[in-house]
Amino acid sequence: MNLFAAGLPASTPSAVPLGVYLLLIALAAIAGGSSVAFLTLGHRTMQVLLSFTGGMLLGVGMLHLLPHATLELDGDIDTTMGWALGGFVAMFLLERAFHGHAHHAADSACDHDHGTDGHHHGHHQHGHRAPAASTRGPWAWAGAFSGLALHSLADGAALAASVGADAAHGAGPLAGVATFLAILLHKPLDAAIIAALMTEAGASRGQRLAAIIAYALVVPLGAISFLMSLPLFGGQQAMVLGVALAVAGGAFVCIAAADLLPEVQFHTHDRLLLTTALALGLAMAWGITVAERSSHGHSLHDHGAAPAAATATPT
């Protein structure tokens, strides 16, 4: 079944890449939330992953999603950045309301199991460590689950929009791969947070597994819901794609800047290591963007120039 037939432009090819992306993201979330080994990675390893993922999200948001959004919005940079700011603020408020990306919860579990790698982390004394299990009720994890689920719905819509926009501009097999990798890297960490919080709250293994499977299905639900809603916009589908990409770009930048990248600042004992991980994440995002553009021989921005030139041609 071609999911894109539900709404994306007719020029968009088969939705097989999107289906594969969604399957891999769901499996990654299940693996992250159910693997004891993942939950006990150790403090330093967790911080390196967070820094790398932060760099990837920042790079994808700035170098991939926002430029593509501008193309879909006919080069209107003001409109693009307005929607991006909306996405940034919405994600900030979401995290503030639900504490959705409380990575310190999983980190706390790592510290409990493996110590703190011989370091005393001053930032943990300033409210960044999760409360002890005794202070949590049996449903204390529900807030984080709700916030991360809402975030995942937006991720699914962003992935579907990214695949559709990239494919329509000739990206071929690399359509949406940058957005896919950014989401793929993040989902195991988020699922591990839910599992860690449920463990602290005394949830059984069966309850944890059920919650993680439900969480893993949210990104596909977001993608399918987005595709099914596109026909409602008729001839405005390109604009909707542009808005979705801009909002996603702003949200990615918010997650990186407000949640993940502060880990680099707080952990001064591993400053070089974490900064290197951040730089590698940025380099990967940039490399994927360059590879995508070169895969069809020219810049994606060339696609936006033709209509403008045609409009300016005298009749």
C-alpha positions as CSV (number, residue, x, y, z in Angstrom):
1,M,0.0,0.0,0.0
2,N,1.3,3.4,-0.9
3,L,0.7,5.6,2.1
4,F,1.5,8.7,0.2
5,A,-1.5,8.1,-2.1
6,A,-3.6,9.3,0.9
7,G,-2.3,12.9,0.5
8,L,1.2,13.7,-0.6
9,P,1.8,15.0,-4.1
10,A,1.5,12.6,-7.0
11,S,5.1,13.1,-7.8
12,T,6.1,11.5,-4.5
13,P,7.4,7.9,-5.0
14,S,6.6,4.8,-3.0
15,A,6.2,5.1,0.7
16,V,8.4,2.0,1.3
17,P,11.2,4.1,2.8
18,L,8.8,5.7,5.2
19,G,7.5,2.3,6.2
20,V,11.0,1.0,6.9
21,Y,11.9,4.1,8.9
22,L,8.8,3.8,11.0
23,L,9.5,0.1,11.7
24,L,13.1,0.8,12.7
25,I,12.1,3.6,15.0
26,A,9.5,1.5,16.7
27,L,12.0,-1.4,17.2
28,A,14.6,1.1,18.5
29,A,12.1,2.4,21.1
30,I,11.2,-1.1,22.2
31,A,14.9,-2.0,22.5
32,G,15.7,1.1,24.4
33,G,12.9,0.6,26.9
34,S,13.2,-3.1,27.4
35,S,16.9,-3.7,27.4
36,V,18.5,-3.8,30.8
37,A,21.9,-3.3,29.2
38,F,20.7,0.0,27.7
39,L,19.4,1.2,31.1
40,T,22.8,0.5,32.6
41,L,25.1,2.0,30.1
42,G,26.9,4.1,32.7
43,H,27.0,7.8,33.3
44,R,29.7,8.8,30.8
45,T,28.3,6.7,27.9
46,M,24.8,8.1,28.4
47,Q,26.2,11.7,28.4
48,V,28.2,11.0,25.2
49,L,25.0,9.7,23.5
50,L,23.0,12.7,24.6
51,S,25.7,15.1,23.3
52,F,25.9,13.3,19.9
53,T,22.1,13.2,19.6
54,G,21.9,16.9,20.5
55,G,24.3,17.7,17.8
56,M,22.4,15.6,15.3
57,L,19.0,17.2,16.2
58,L,20.5,20.7,16.0
59,G,22.1,20.0,12.7
60,V,19.0,18.4,11.1
61,G,16.8,21.2,12.4
62,M,19.0,24.1,11.1
63,L,20.6,22.5,8.0
64,H,17.8,20.2,6.7
65,L,14.3,20.9,8.0
66,L,14.3,24.7,7.9
67,P,15.8,25.0,4.4
68,H,13.3,22.5,3.1
69,A,10.4,24.3,4.8
70,T,11.5,27.5,3.1
71,L,11.4,25.8,-0.3
72,E,7.9,24.5,0.3
73,L,6.8,27.9,1.4
74,D,7.9,29.5,-1.9
75,G,11.1,30.9,-0.4
76,D,9.3,33.0,2.3
77,I,11.9,33.0,5.0
78,D,9.8,35.2,7.3
79,T,6.9,32.7,7.3
80,T,9.3,29.8,7.8
81,M,11.0,31.4,10.8
82,G,7.7,32.4,12.3
83,W,6.5,28.8,12.3
84,A,9.9,27.6,13.5
85,L,9.7,30.0,16.4
86,G,6.2,28.6,17.1
87,G,7.6,25.0,17.1
88,F,10.4,26.0,19.4
89,V,8.1,27.7,22.0
90,A,5.5,24.9,21.7
91,M,8.2,22.3,22.5
92,F,9.6,24.3,25.3
93,L,6.1,24.6,26.9
94,L,5.5,20.9,26.4
95,E,8.7,20.0,28.1
96,R,8.0,22.5,30.9
97,A,4.5,21.1,31.5
98,F,5.4,17.4,31.3
99,H,9.1,17.2,32.0
100,G,9.2,15.0,28.9
101,H,12.9,14.8,28.4
102,A,14.0,14.2,32.0
103,H,17.1,12.3,30.9
104,H,18.4,12.7,34.4
105,A,16.0,10.0,35.4
106,A,17.7,7.3,33.3
107,D,21.0,8.8,34.3
108,S,20.1,8.5,37.9
109,A,19.4,4.8,37.3
110,C,22.8,4.5,35.7
111,D,24.4,6.2,38.7
112,H,22.6,3.9,41.1
113,D,23.8,0.8,39.3
114,H,27.3,1.8,38.3
115,G,28.3,4.8,40.5
116,T,29.2,8.1,38.9
117,D,32.5,7.1,37.1
118,G,34.5,8.6,40.0
119,H,33.2,12.1,39.5
120,H,31.1,14.4,41.6
121,H,28.7,16.2,39.4
122,G,27.8,19.6,40.8
123,H,24.8,20.1,38.6
124,H,23.1,17.1,40.2
125,Q,23.0,19.1,43.4
126,H,20.9,21.8,41.7
127,G,17.7,19.8,41.1
128,H,18.8,17.8,38.0
129,R,18.7,14.4,39.6
130,A,15.4,12.5,39.7
131,P,13.7,12.3,43.0
132,A,14.2,9.1,45.0
133,A,11.7,6.3,44.3
134,S,10.2,6.7,47.7
135,T,8.9,10.2,46.7
136,R,7.2,9.0,43.6
137,G,3.6,7.7,43.3
138,P,2.7,4.6,41.2
139,W,1.7,6.9,38.3
140,A,4.6,9.4,38.6
141,W,5.8,8.2,35.1
142,A,2.6,9.1,33.4
143,G,3.6,12.8,33.0
144,A,6.8,11.9,31.2
145,F,5.0,9.3,29.1
146,S,2.3,11.8,28.0
147,G,4.8,14.5,27.1
148,L,7.0,12.1,25.2
149,A,4.0,10.6,23.4
150,L,2.9,14.1,22.2
151,H,6.4,14.8,21.1
152,S,6.4,11.5,19.2
153,L,3.2,12.3,17.4
154,A,5.0,15.5,16.2
155,D,8.1,13.4,15.2
156,G,5.9,11.1,13.1
157,A,4.4,14.1,11.3
158,A,7.8,15.6,10.8
159,L,9.2,12.4,9.3
160,A,6.3,11.9,6.9
161,A,6.6,15.6,5.8
162,S,10.4,15.3,5.4
163,V,10.2,12.1,3.3
164,G,7.5,13.6,1.1
165,A,9.2,16.9,0.6
166,D,12.7,15.3,0.0
167,A,11.3,12.8,-2.5
168,A,9.3,15.4,-4.3
169,H,12.6,17.3,-4.8
170,G,14.5,14.3,-6.2
171,A,16.3,13.1,-3.1
172,G,15.8,9.5,-4.1
173,P,16.7,6.8,-1.6
174,L,18.0,9.4,0.8
175,A,14.5,11.0,1.2
176,G,14.0,11.9,4.8
177,V,17.1,10.0,6.1
178,A,18.4,13.0,8.1
179,T,15.1,13.4,10.0
180,F,14.9,9.6,10.4
181,L,18.3,9.3,12.0
182,A,17.7,12.2,14.4
183,I,14.5,10.5,15.6
184,L,16.0,7.0,15.6
185,L,18.9,8.2,17.9
186,H,16.5,9.8,20.3
187,K,13.7,7.3,20.7
188,P,15.8,4.6,22.7
189,L,16.8,7.3,25.2
190,D,13.2,8.5,25.6
191,A,11.9,4.9,26.0
192,A,14.6,4.2,28.6
193,I,13.4,7.2,30.6
194,I,9.9,5.8,30.7
195,A,11.2,2.4,31.7
196,A,13.4,3.9,34.4
197,L,10.6,6.0,35.8
198,M,8.2,3.0,35.8
199,T,10.8,0.9,37.5
200,E,11.2,3.5,40.3
201,A,7.4,3.6,40.6
202,G,7.3,-0.2,41.2
203,A,5.6,-1.2,37.9
204,S,5.9,-4.8,36.8
205,R,7.9,-6.0,33.8
206,G,4.6,-6.7,32.0
207,Q,3.4,-3.2,32.6
208,R,6.7,-1.7,31.5
209,L,6.7,-3.7,28.3
210,A,3.1,-2.8,27.5
211,A,3.8,0.9,28.0
212,I,7.0,0.8,25.9
213,I,5.2,-1.0,23.0
214,A,2.4,1.6,23.1
215,Y,5.0,4.4,23.1
216,A,6.8,2.7,20.1
217,L,3.7,2.9,18.1
218,V,3.1,6.6,18.6
219,V,5.6,7.8,15.9
220,P,3.9,5.6,13.2
221,L,0.5,6.9,14.4
222,G,1.7,10.5,14.0
223,A,3.0,9.8,10.5
224,I,-0.2,8.1,9.3
225,S,-2.4,10.7,10.9
226,F,-0.5,13.4,9.1
227,L,-0.8,11.7,5.7
228,M,-4.5,11.0,6.2
229,S,-5.1,14.7,7.1
230,L,-3.3,16.1,4.0
231,P,-6.3,15.7,1.6
232,L,-8.3,18.0,3.8
233,F,-6.1,20.9,2.6
234,G,-6.6,20.4,-1.1
235,G,-4.3,22.5,-3.2
236,Q,-2.6,23.9,0.0
237,Q,-0.7,20.6,0.6
238,A,2.7,22.2,-0.2
239,M,2.1,24.9,2.3
240,V,1.1,22.4,5.0
241,L,4.3,20.4,4.3
242,G,6.3,23.6,4.7
243,V,4.6,24.5,7.9
244,A,5.1,21.0,9.3
245,L,8.8,21.1,8.4
246,A,9.3,24.6,9.9
247,V,7.6,23.6,13.2
248,A,9.6,20.4,13.3
249,G,12.8,22.3,12.7
250,G,12.0,24.7,15.6
251,A,11.1,21.8,17.9
252,F,14.4,20.0,17.0
253,V,16.4,23.1,17.8
254,C,14.5,23.5,21.1
255,I,15.2,19.9,22.2
256,A,18.9,20.2,21.4
257,A,19.4,23.7,22.9
258,A,17.2,23.5,26.0
259,D,17.5,19.8,26.9
260,L,20.4,17.9,25.4
261,L,23.2,20.4,24.9
262,P,23.2,21.7,28.5
263,E,24.7,18.3,29.3
264,V,27.9,19.5,27.5
265,Q,28.0,22.6,29.7
266,F,27.3,20.9,33.0
267,H,29.7,18.0,32.7
268,T,33.0,20.0,32.8
269,H,35.0,16.9,33.6
270,D,34.3,15.4,30.2
271,R,34.2,18.7,28.3
272,L,36.4,17.6,25.4
273,L,34.8,14.2,25.0
274,L,31.2,15.6,25.0
275,T,32.1,18.5,22.8
276,T,33.6,16.1,20.3
277,A,30.4,14.0,20.4
278,L,28.4,17.1,19.8
279,A,30.7,18.0,16.8
280,L,30.3,14.5,15.4
281,G,26.5,14.8,15.6
282,L,26.6,18.1,13.7
283,A,29.0,16.7,11.2
284,M,26.8,13.7,10.5
285,A,23.7,16.0,10.0
286,W,25.8,18.2,7.6
287,G,27.2,15.2,5.7
288,I,23.7,13.6,5.2
289,T,22.4,16.9,3.9
290,V,25.3,17.3,1.4
291,A,24.9,13.7,0.3
292,E,21.2,14.1,-0.3
293,R,21.7,17.2,-2.4
294,S,24.5,15.7,-4.4
295,S,22.5,12.5,-5.0
296,H,20.6,14.3,-7.7
297,G,23.4,16.4,-9.0
298,H,22.4,19.9,-7.8
299,S,21.2,21.9,-4.8
300,L,17.7,21.5,-3.6
301,H,17.5,25.2,-3.7
302,D,17.6,25.1,-7.5
303,H,14.0,23.7,-7.4
304,G,12.8,26.8,-5.8
305,A,14.5,29.1,-8.3
306,A,12.7,27.9,-11.5
307,P,9.2,29.1,-10.6
308,A,10.5,32.5,-9.6
309,A,12.4,32.8,-12.9
310,A,9.4,31.7,-14.9
311,T,7.3,34.3,-13.1
312,A,9.8,37.1,-13.9
313,T,9.9,36.2,-17.6
314,P,8.1,38.9,-19.7
315,T,5.0,37.7,-21.6
